[in-house]
């Protein structure tokens, strides 16, 4: 008799906890890094570079992390990634000038890229292919929890106790991730031996998904970087700090309710839902005048972007062969990195060339571009759930 699969086995629970701990360590530090750099006497311009160098490091090293993940046990890479995150956090405490802070930020980026690719692939390794969508939903749920809790807690602690207490907490969280993975029995060594395979920058089958996801992520990262400015420039009496808290809470609820549908509903249906929701939240952010409209926009963003996070990741893994699961994850995250990089740049340029009323409507240009990409690849994308 076939043993019934459970998402609450020790190994899977430990991977999810490890995901929460490493993501918490990252999300606790990121919102405060600019202020911490300036607190150390670093200029505003170079502080911005220090903040951004972690994303640049992540972007450049994704393909290397993906190739390594397909060749080395997930345990060893996760151990290295978590250790680097802990070391970089401790390094922030003793970095007394820009050069040292810059260096430890790069180390943090290296640890981050290893953890993101490795743990997501480890999670996929532990579950049957027919449950991969639900697995990525759970994985995304723990990410969403960390992203909801860590910034709010970090800002609260910083306001009461200062930067160093937050950084110590982040280091402890990264160390907890390293401890938790010691409890995992299956170290996820590659199932398929790779012979004579050269280094690859991307996983070709996952590339269309990454491109679509990259486009849909741009309004999210523009909002993340510029919503405070946008609200101030429009002189709105809105509690803007609620936006991403509401986004995270709605996303958590959505992922719990929909976790069993990610493996049975085709990419095209999810894509259509996310496109409609994206148009909705862009429209609401364009016209919003009060907290209710802002919260509704946050909820629609959770559908338009948050759901696409899980759907895109699981589809990337399903389309790729087993021996390239790590590379498929790296390709998916590459799409996210591009959106994360372009979003703030676009958000910074738009107010200088267009009136503020066009700030969000211009982003509707991503809709036809994403739709064209989907239409050109719809057969392969919609067949992904059948590959299980």
DRENBA-250091 format. One record per residue (C-alpha): residue number from 1; residue in one letter; x, y, z. Coordinates in steps of 0.05 Angstrom, whole numbers, m for minus. Example, Ala and Ser with C-alpha at 12.3 -4.5 7.8 and 13.67 -1.06 7.14 Angstrom:
! residues 2
   num   residu        u        v        w
     1        a      246      m90      156
     2        s      273      m21      143
END
This chain:
! residues 388
   num   residu        u        v        w
     1        x        0        0        0
     2        x       28       68      m20
     3        x       44      113       39
     4        x        3      176       39
     5        x       44      239       28
     6        x       44      292       82
     7        x       70      363       80
     8        x       82      359      155
     9        x      139      308      154
    10        x      199      329      195
    11        x      243      344      135
    12        x      192      388      100
    13        x      174      426      164
    14        x      248      439      177
    15        x      259      465      106
    16        x      200      512      116
    17        x      227      536      183
    18        x      296      546      153
    19        x      263      587       98
    20        x      229      631      150
    21        x      293      641      190
    22        x      339      661      132
    23        x      285      706      102
    24        x      273      738      170
    25        x      348      754      176
    26        x      347      788      108
    27        x      281      826      116
    28        x      299      851      186
    29        x      362      885      162
    30        x      342      910       92
    31        x      294      966      114
    32        x      346      995      162
    33        x      409      988      121
    34        x      405     1057       89
    35        x      396     1090      157
    36        x      450     1047      189
    37        x      500     1066      135
    38        x      485     1140      145
    39        x      489     1130      220
    40        x      561     1107      209
    41        x      575     1173      173
    42        x      570     1146      102
    43        x      543     1194       49
    44        x      471     1187       25
    45        x      494     1170      m46
    46        x      541     1114      m25
    47        x      491     1089       27
    48        x      444     1076      m31
    49        x      498     1037      m67
    50        x      510      996       m5
    51        x      436      980        0
    52        x      432      960      m74
    53        x      496      920      m80
    54        x      463      860      m46
    55        x      411      856     m102
    56        x      465      865     m155
    57        x      506      809     m124
    58        x      444      765     m123
    59        x      429      781     m196
    60        x      499      764     m220
    61        x      507      700     m180
    62        x      439      668     m194
    63        x      463      624     m251
    64        x      523      600     m210
    65        x      478      583     m151
    66        x      431      545     m198
    67        x      486      504     m229
    68        x      516      488     m160
    69        x      448      467     m133
    70        x      441      415     m187
    71        x      509      386     m172
    72        x      518      389      m96
    73        x      475      367      m38
    74        x      424      420      m18
    75        x      446      413       54
    76        x      518      435       41
    77        x      496      496        0
    78        x      444      516       51
    79        x      495      509      107
    80        x      544      554       69
    81        x      489      604       51
    82        x      461      609      122
    83        x      531      615      151
    84        x      548      672      104
    85        x      484      708      124
    86        x      503      701      198
    87        x      575      723      185
    88        x      552      784      145
    89        x      503      805      199
    90        x      558      800      252
    91        x      603      837      204
    92        x      554      895      202
    93        x      566      903      277
    94        x      641      914      269
    95        x      640      951      202
    96        x      661     1022      220
    97        x      670     1049      150
    98        x      639     1045       81
    99        x      688      995       52
   100        x      675      943      106
   101        x      600      953      104
   102        x      602      946       28
   103        x      642      881       33
   104        x      596      850       84
   105        x      536      870       42
   106        x      565      830      m16
   107        x      575      771       31
   108        x      502      778       52
   109        x      482      777      m22
   110        x      521      713      m33
   111        x      489      679       26
   112        x      421      704        4
   113        x      426      677      m67
   114        x      450      609      m42
   115        x      393      604        8
   116        x      338      625      m40
   117        x      356      578      m96
   118        x      378      520      m52
   119        x      320      518       m2
   120        x      266      525      m56
   121        x      299      469      m95
   122        x      306      427      m32
   123        x      232      436      m18
   124        x      216      413      m89
   125        x      264      354      m81
   126        x      225      328      m20
   127        x      155      328      m51
   128        x      125      287     m107
   129        x      118      325     m173
   130        x       42      323     m169
   131        x       46      365     m104
   132        x       98      415     m129
   133        x       49      473     m135
   134        x       24      464      m63
   135        x       97      457      m40
   136        x      115      524      m71
   137        x       52      553      m39
   138        x       76      531       29
   139        x      146      556       14
   140        x      118      623       m8
   141        x       74      625       55
   142        x      136      622      100
   143        x      169      676       58
   144        x      107      719       64
   145        x      105      709      140
   146        x      177      731      146
   147        x      166      791      101
   148        x      105      812      142
   149        x      136      802      211
   150        x      210      820      203
   151        x      206      892      178
   152        x      153      913      228
   153        x      189      880      286
   154        x      257      907      264
   155        x      232      978      259
   156        x      198      973      327
   157        x      262      945      360
   158        x      306      997      326
   159        x      262     1054      351
   160        x      269     1028      423
   161        x      338      997      426
   162        x      377     1019      364
   163        x      407      987      302
   164        x      453      937      335
   165        x      398      899      371
   166        x      363      888      304
   167        x      427      865      271
   168        x      441      816      329
   169        x      370      789      321
   170        x      381      780      246
   171        x      447      743      260
   172        x      412      697      310
   173        x      357      683      259
   174        x      409      664      206
   175        x      443      619      258
   176        x      376      587      274
   177        x      369      570      200
   178        x      437      534      202
   179        x      416      496      265
   180        x      348      475      236
   181        x      377      443      173
   182        x      419      397      218
   183        x      353      362      235
   184        x      337      345      162
   185        x      352      272      145
   186        x      348      277       69
   187        x      406      322       48
   188        x      380      323      m24
   189        x      439      299      m62
   190        x      427      302     m137
   191        x      385      242     m160
   192        x      411      246     m231
   193        x      486      245     m243
   194        x      506      301     m291
   195        x      559      280     m341
   196        x      592      326     m389
   197        x      541      382     m379
   198        x      569      451     m388
   199        x      554      512     m345
   200        x      488      544     m364
   201        x      465      615     m351
   202        x      391      599     m354
   203        x      343      540     m357
   204        x      312      549     m426
   205        x      244      518     m410
   206        x      235      563     m350
   207        x      255      627     m387
   208        x      185      647     m412
   209        x      157      641     m342
   210        x      214      683     m314
   211        x      202      737     m367
   212        x      128      740     m353
   213        x      140      743     m278
   214        x      193      797     m288
   215        x      143      842     m323
   216        x       88      830     m271
   217        x      137      844     m214
   218        x      155      914     m239
   219        x       93      950     m210
   220        x      103      913     m144
   221        x      175      936     m136
   222        x      158     1006     m160
   223        x      105     1008     m105
   224        x      153      980      m54
   225        x      204     1034      m69
   226        x      159     1094      m82
   227        x       90     1089      m51
   228        x      110     1134        8
   229        x      134     1187      m41
   230        x       72     1178      m84
   231        x       25     1188      m25
   232        x       64     1249        0
   233        x       66     1282      m69
   234        x       m9     1272      m77
   235        x      m21     1300       m6
   236        x      m64     1241       13
   237        x      m85     1229       86
   238        x      m71     1155       82
   239        x      m36     1108      132
   240        x       14     1083       81
   241        x       49     1038      131
   242        x      m12      992      128
   243        x       m3      977       54
   244        x       48      921       56
   245        x       23      894      122
   246        x      m46      885       90
   247        x      m13      857       27
   248        x       24      804       68
   249        x      m37      785      110
   250        x      m82      777       48
   251        x      m27      737       14
   252        x      m21      689       73
   253        x      m96      677       72
   254        x      m96      667       m4
   255        x      m39      617       m2
   256        x      m73      577       53
   257        x     m140      575       16
   258        x     m111      560      m53
   259        x      m54      514      m36
   260        x      m90      452      m63
   261        x     m107      486     m130
   262        x      m36      504     m152
   263        x      m26      433     m177
   264        x      m91      425     m215
   265        x     m106      492     m249
   266        x      m68      510     m312
   267        x      m20      569     m317
   268        x      m67      606     m365
   269        x     m124      611     m315
   270        x      m78      636     m260
   271        x      m47      685     m310
   272        x     m115      713     m329
   273        x     m135      722     m256
   274        x      m69      757     m240
   275        x      m74      803     m301
   276        x     m144      825     m281
   277        x     m121      837     m209
   278        x      m60      875     m233
   279        x     m102      922     m275
   280        x     m147      930     m214
   281        x      m93      949     m164
   282        x      m58      995     m213
   283        x     m125     1030     m225
   284        x     m140     1036     m151
   285        x      m70     1064     m135
   286        x      m82     1115     m190
   287        x     m147     1142     m161
   288        x     m143     1124      m86
   289        x     m164     1177      m37
   290        x     m171     1138       29
   291        x     m147     1078       69
   292        x     m203     1032       44
   293        x     m182     1041      m29
   294        x     m109     1031       m9
   295        x     m124      967       29
   296        x     m166      941      m29
   297        x     m107      956      m76
   298        x      m61      918      m29
   299        x     m109      858      m31
   300        x     m111      859     m107
   301        x      m35      864     m109
   302        x      m33      801      m66
   303        x      m73      766     m121
   304        x      m39      800     m181
   305        x       33      792     m157
   306        x       33      747      m96
   307        x       m4      688     m128
   308        x       40      694     m190
   309        x      101      683     m145
   310        x       79      612     m127
   311        x       50      595     m195
   312        x      111      619     m233
   313        x      160      583     m188
   314        x      122      516     m191
   315        x      113      522     m267
   316        x      187      535     m276
   317        x      204      472     m237
   318        x      152      429     m273
   319        x      176      450     m342
   320        x      249      435     m327
   321        x      280      365     m325
   322        x      298      336     m256
   323        x      372      347     m266
   324        x      361      423     m277
   325        x      314      439     m219
   326        x      365      485     m186
   327        x      378      521     m252
   328        x      303      528     m263
   329        x      296      560     m194
   330        x      354      606     m209
   331        x      322      627     m276
   332        x      256      642     m240
   333        x      292      684     m187
   334        x      330      719     m243
   335        x      263      746     m267
   336        x      248      771     m197
   337        x      317      803     m192
   338        x      306      840     m258
   339        x      239      867     m233
   340        x      271      886     m167
   341        x      325      924     m203
   342        x      282      958     m256
   343        x      224      976     m210
   344        x      260     1029     m168
   345        x      296     1056     m230
   346        x      230     1064     m268
   347        x      196     1093     m206
   348        x      252     1144     m199
   349        x      250     1166     m272
   350        x      175     1170     m283
   351        x      161     1232     m239
   352        x      216     1270     m275
   353        x      186     1260     m345
   354        x      111     1254     m333
   355        x       59     1286     m288
   356        x       46     1246     m224
   357        x      m24     1227     m248
   358        x        9     1182     m301
   359        x       55     1148     m250
   360        x       14     1084     m245
   361        x      m24     1084     m312
   362        x       41     1080     m350
   363        x       55     1013     m317
   364        x       m6      984     m352
   365        x       42      976     m412
   366        x       67      912     m379
   367        x       m2      880     m391
   368        x        2      873     m467
   369        x       76      854     m463
   370        x       62      798     m412
   371        x        1      775     m452
   372        x       42      770     m517
   373        x       94      727     m480
   374        x       39      683     m452
   375        x        4      674     m519
   376        x       69      655     m553
   377        x       84      602     m500
   378        x       13      582     m478
   379        x       15      509     m499
   380        x       78      493     m460
   381        x       57      534     m400
   382        x      m12      504     m395
   383        x       15      434     m403
   384        x       60      442     m342
   385        x        9      413     m293
   386        x        3      352     m337
   387        x       78      337     m331
   388        x       66      311     m261
END
